[in-house]
Amino acid sequence: MASSTFLSDWNQLIKPRVTSLVLATIIPGLYLAGEKSPSGFLITVTLFGTFLMSSASFIFNQVIEKDRDAKMKRTSDRPIPSGRIGIPQATLVGISMMGLSFYILTVYVNLLTALCALMALISYVFLYTILLKPRTTQNIVIGGVAGCVGPLIGYAAIGNSLPIQAWILFTMIFLWTPAHFWALAIFLKEDYSDADFPMLPVVKGINQTTKSIFFYTILYSLSCVSFYFLEPSMGLLYLAIVLFVCVWMGILSYQLIQNPERQAARRFFLFSIFHLFLVNITIVVDHAI
């Protein structure tokens, strides 16, 4: 029982399910950046090093937000606000994971990859968590850059450079992030209000938020389609799948405007995760055939 609680607590701290989406965005760059497929070893160390850095950033985030987490029903039972894991212990583990990640990526991949991963952590902890999230409704628009670094890591790991294609994929995720997180904020509006976070639904209302979600969905969809024209290796498979799922996502975002209820927001939120996973998988598959 104790070991089960221990594993569950650290699982909540490092958020592996969220990190899996970050790791999925690395994979296209690993295959597009070189003339041949990357080795299994390089893929493994790149993903593992990034996993460690991402986990560290989530730990630091929960250390910083412990008091606000205690006010939110969804997060009040997390390991730190509940007292099951102490702040010194969590901080030490976070620092250790950050240091180990930087070492692994520097030694076994290259310095540029390690710096990209470290900048993601710094932007998430300092830019988003400390500076923007408690102060502005646009926190996720600007602070969301931390979650966009996956493509940069993938390209850097193979080519030790950051070509325009890496930044295009970076931009795709940048435009995906606001709609995704604002949908989450709609069905968690009361929690964010209790914790005094100025999330868009709390400050501007749900109707304004749904319109913003629709706007960013259109921009994100256009960026997905544009990748077909900007990346020579993309074929009709990518274009067909992306057009289909982007239209579907656009319909869901429009339905959210018409019916701004929690269930519709949750449906859009879950589909946006599926969408980003599918786009990244399709890039790799289309490149390979």
N, C-alpha and C positions, 0 to 999 in steps of 0.2 A: 504493500500500500504506500509506504513512504517513498520507495523508488519510483512508483508510478506518479506520485505528486511531484517529485523532483524533476522527472522528465517533462511532465506537463508544464511545470513552471518555466523551465528554460525554453521549451517550445514556444510559449507565449512571448518570451523575451526576444528571441531571435527571429521569429516570424518566418519560418522556412517556406510557407505557402506563398507569401508575398514575394520573397526572394526568388522563387521559381520563375515568376514572370520576368524579373530583371534578367535572370540567366537566359531565358528564352530569347531576349532581345540581343544577346551577345552572339548567338550562334550564326545568324546571317553574315555578320562581319567576318567571322572565322572562315567562312567558305567563299565569300565574295572577294576578299582582299588578296588572295593568292591564286596562282595559276593551277595549283594542285590542292587536293584536300589536305587539311591539317592532320597532324599525327594525333593519335588517341591520347598520348601523353600531354601534348600541348593543350588540347581541348580540356582535359581533366584538370590540369593545374590552373588554367585560366578560370574555369568555372568554380573550382574550389576556392581559389584565392578571392574571387569576387564574392562568393558566398560568405566567407569570413568577414570581409569588409562590410557587406550589407548587414550581416548579423550584428556587428559592432555598432553600426549606426542606429539600429533599432533599439539596442540596449541603451545607448546614450540618450535617445529620444525619450525613453520611458523613465530614465533617471531624472531628466530635466522636467518632465511633465507629471511627476508623481503626485503633486498636490491637485492638479486639475483632473488627473485620472481618478483620484479618490472621489471627485464630485459627480462623475459620470457613471450611470448604471452599467453601461457596457464594459467599462474598464476598472471599476472600483475593486474587483476581485483579482486584478492582475497581481503578480508576485510582489512587486515593489510597494504599491500603495497598501496592500493587505499585510505587509510585513513579513512575508514568507522568505523573501530574499532581501538582504540589506543593500543599501546604496554602495558602501565600500566594496562589497563582494561583486556586485553587478558591474561597477566601474572598473574594477581590476580585470574582470573577464573581458569587458569591452576593449580595454586598452591592449590586453594580450592578443585578442583576435585581430585587432587593427594592425598591431605590429607584426604578427605572424603573416597576415595577408600581404602586407607591403613587402616583407622579406621574400615570400614565395613568388610573388609576381615579379619582383625585381630580379631575383636570381634565376628563376626557371622560365620566365617569359621575357620581359624587358622593362626598363625603367618607365617608359611612356605609359605602358599598361598599368603599372603600379600607381603612377601619378593620376591617371584618369580615375581609377577606383578610389584613391584617397580624396580627390576633389569632389567626388560624389558624396562621400561621407561628410566632408566639411560643409558642403552646400546644404545637405539635409539637416545636419545638426545646428549649424550656426545661421545660415541664411533662412531656412524654412522654420525649424523648431523654435529657435530663440528670437530671431528678428521679425519674421513676417507672420507666422501663424497666430500669435496673440494680438496682432496689431491691424491687419488689413484683410478685407474680403478677397483680395487678389493674392492671398498667400500661396495658394496652390498653383496659380498661373506662373508666378516668378519662382517660387520655391520648388516647383515641380521639376526643375532642371536636374535635380539629383537622380530622379528616376529615369532620365533620358540618356544616361551615360553608357548604357549597355552596348550600343552600336560602336561607340568610340573605343571601348575596351576590346571588342572583337576585331576591329580593323587594326588597332595598335598592336595586338598580340601577334598578328601575322605579318603585317607590313611595316611595323614600327613607324607608322605615319597615320595621319587623319585626313584622308581624301574627302572630296566633296560628297561622295556617296554616304560616308559615315555621318556627315552633318545633315544630310537629307533624312536619313533614318532617325537621327537625333530629333529633328524638327517634327517628324511624324509623331513620335512619342510625346513631345512637348505639347502638340495640339490635341493629342488623345487625353492627356492627364486631367485638364479642368473638367471636361464633361463627365469623365469617369468618377472623379472624387466629389463633384457637386451632386451627382446622383446619390452617392453614399450619404452625403451631408443632408439630403432631403429626408431620408428615412431615419436619420440619427439627429434630426434638428434639435429635439428637446435636450439630448445629451450635450451637444455642443453649446447650447444656451446655458445649461446648468454650470458648465465649466468656463463660461465667459469667453469662448472662442468666437471671434467675429466671422464665422463662416457665412457664405453668401446667402443661404436660405434664412439664416437667423437675422441678418441685417437688412437684406433687400426683399425678403419674402420668397415664397416658393414659386410664384408666377414669374417673377423676374429671373429666377434661377433656371427654370425650365427653358426660357428663351435663350439664355446664355449657353445652356447645354446644347440646344439645337444649333446655335451659331458655331460653336467649337466642333460639333459633329460634322458640319459641312466642311469646315476648314481641314479637319483631320482626314475626311474622306477624299478631298481634293489632293492632299499630300500623298495619300496611299496610291491614288491613280497616277499621280505625276511620277512616282518612282518607276513605273513601267517605261516611261519615256526617257528617264534620266539614267537608268541602269541598263546597259546593252544586253546583259545576260537574261533579262526578264522576258518571258514569252507570253503567249496567249493564255496559258493556264493561269498564270498570276493575274493577268488582267481580268479574266472571266470571273475568277473566285472573288477578287477584290471588289469588282463592280457589284456582284451579288450581295456580299455581306455589307458593303457600304450603303447600298440602297436599303437593306434591311435595318441597319443601324439608324439611318435617317428616318425611316418610318417609325421606329421605336421612340426616337427623340421627339418627333412631331406628335405622336400619341401621348407623350408625357406632357406636352403643352396642353393638349385637349383634356387630359385626365391626370392632373398633377397629384396623384395619390402615391402613398408609400409603396404599394405593390408594383405600380408602373415604374417607379424610380428604381426599385430593387431589380426588376426585370431588365431595365436598361443597364444597370451597374454590372450585373452578371454577364450580359451579352457583350459588354465592352471588353471584359476580360477575355472571353472566348475569341472576340474579334482580333485582339492584339496577338494572342497566341497563334491563331490561324494565319494571320498575315505573315508572321515571322516563319512559321513552318512552310508556308507556300513559297516564300522567297528561296529557301534552301532547296526544296523539292524542284522548283522550276529551274533553278540554276544547275541542278544535277542532271536534268534530262535533256 
